[in-house]
């Protein structure tokens, strides 16, 4: 689904997204799906509308994985683990 369609969908009650959650997530109820979408699509703390990743969040995840991983490797460069081509395709006109 192109990013533009997601933006349009997030401006509406999100019935399609709710139905997808209920259909694909075990133990998901319609009420829980609605509550989950309210959190995920929140303008302040939800997903970014331009589908960028949160740099500080990525650094936190890598720090936690470095600390608790059995491999005991230091993971420090978020860019090493991010393929931006998917974002570029999603943001392109008519992107998929």
Secondary structure as the mmCIF struct_conf table of DSSP 4:
data_model
#
loop_
_struct_conf.conf_type_id
_struct_conf.id
_struct_conf.beg_label_comp_id
_struct_conf.beg_label_asym_id
_struct_conf.beg_label_seq_id
_struct_conf.end_label_comp_id
_struct_conf.end_label_asym_id
_struct_conf.end_label_seq_id
HELX_RH_AL_P HELX_RH_AL_P1 UNK A 3 UNK A 10
TURN_TY1_P TURN_TY1_P1 UNK A 11 UNK A 11
BEND BEND1 UNK A 12 UNK A 12
HELX_RH_AL_P HELX_RH_AL_P2 UNK A 15 UNK A 24
BEND BEND2 UNK A 25 UNK A 25
TURN_TY1_P TURN_TY1_P2 UNK A 26 UNK A 27
HELX_RH_AL_P HELX_RH_AL_P3 UNK A 30 UNK A 40
TURN_TY1_P TURN_TY1_P3 UNK A 41 UNK A 41
TURN_TY1_P TURN_TY1_P4 UNK A 43 UNK A 45
BEND BEND3 UNK A 46 UNK A 46
TURN_TY1_P TURN_TY1_P5 UNK A 49 UNK A 50
HELX_RH_AL_P HELX_RH_AL_P4 UNK A 55 UNK A 68
TURN_TY1_P TURN_TY1_P6 UNK A 70 UNK A 71
HELX_RH_3T_P HELX_RH_3T_P1 UNK A 78 UNK A 81
TURN_TY1_P TURN_TY1_P7 UNK A 84 UNK A 84
HELX_RH_AL_P HELX_RH_AL_P5 UNK A 85 UNK A 91
BEND BEND4 UNK A 92 UNK A 92
TURN_TY1_P TURN_TY1_P8 UNK A 93 UNK A 94
#
